[in-house]
Amino acid sequence: MFDDLERPPLDARYLSGRLVRPGSLWTQIDVLADTPSTNADVAKAAAEGAAEGLVVLTEYQSAGRGRLGRTWTTPPRSALLMSALLRPTAVDPERWPWLGLLVPLAVAAAVRRVAEIPAQVKWPNDVLVEDRKLAGILLERIDSPAVVVGVGLNVTLRESEKPHPAATSLALENAATTDRVTVAAAVLRELETRYRSWLDDPTGLLPEYRELSATLGRAVRVELPDGTFLEGTARDLADDGRLIVDTPDGERTLAAGDVTHLRTS
């Protein structure tokens, strides 16, 4: 099924050897040839009592989902597709939405470190290079209680394979590496670092998020969950991760929404 020599398979044994160690957040790393959804796989495992730190990666995902029910499909082995199980039971559940900001922050940091690309975060949970989308994050709460965080990062996606003109990949951005094992290990290391930091201090990541944000300071158009829109300037993040937007009608603080960056003349 997967015969593209420019897209080698993931090595689960290597990843496990590097990341699954005593004291590590990561407790089990599985690589699947294909699956409908890694988020669904991890959610099922969580419901069956899986420990925090389970990671499932796949070479191909046939029914991947993005925000707002959108589909996420990529050619086999062209992307880093993975989901992780987190159980932040020591943190007030009202703070859990911060995970949707923490994960793209970790992905952007990993890309900057190993791929040497100036990735940024777009509120609430995309990773961009300039205004081109490199990665998306899907956060799902389940009843265990737990959170499943899914990452879809385009690695060797080609120009002819782009699902949208604004999409990009590490290869298209001339990254220092397009080795998915290297990138996966970097993402999981950065995610563990920021997750532990967030457990200790739920607001401690705000300075880094502000530094890497592609949204703050920009004119934006936001589609709200009820289908209405507002426009204004994304000024800052509140301590709980909500986006503060200055509009012609005054300040609005948003917990959710689909943000479009507007170009200024």
Steps between C-alpha positions, in 0.01 A plus 500: 500500500780743591772484233627859491872470574520870581264436791655237730294336776497606862713297738301420814791322670727802455238739635426276797868460576555873499186611682350223715719502809451501878374840607395598147147617422489258207409147602420326170554588133317307228527544122213378282514438124162668463199592708185708463604732786782499753287718729227234497758228567640683802153591631402132485817400684436768763149370559653157556735639766816583307761693695591861434776526244368263233592623151358360177647594162386387157637494148158574354176628649181448302256694718707759678318800638593861549325783681129559432459149359728563203678204342878458510644267237852478362686256275653199681819581693489867397406631845559451868163376625483418870287520811599496867310427819528751784333482841555842666277419795698725735400807296159666522302383193424865424869532413504201265429708186856629541611161364365611164756783510780305666515226235543727194756695699698178548467413130620844394795482738597156369480614139711804575760285675547203266360625169637853543180659371350812668170335592240697695172421673161623383233519767357270604684196366675523162868520415598732215799602295416860419129453416537150356358216709757242602315313775167474676413381849181331618425487874227266626386447857376156595321376808787300654579792587770568246595704196604365161721736302539436130772646279501515121825645365576509128853373442560399136173622348570611143365801316275279288360331813399812693136486611483880505718777351585623852636161609870432530742234622851471637622395155333795328661733754847349434533365853832388640344153546193318373567185698172426676665302781724796583206739490275268705763462771551876513126569523453250783796639693377859465148392591616325817702806605208738453244265649702463819553877513124554463427252779725701731378844386187522282594848377875450468493447123338834421828683425615235252157486337502877454848482349408232246148623424413584140161631617570756771524852361324400179171615353274195513158378399359241738214262429337425834342166596151642442585583138537876548815697420698780655801699385763682697859483620621198695664679791598233754422173674324483835653283772262217410601508131201692367568742216448871574381688192454877481196565280322822397240411766754442776712218638387140445655198670454182298520141621451351153483608139642453153753778435592648164799732489413811300748679281538869563541743213 
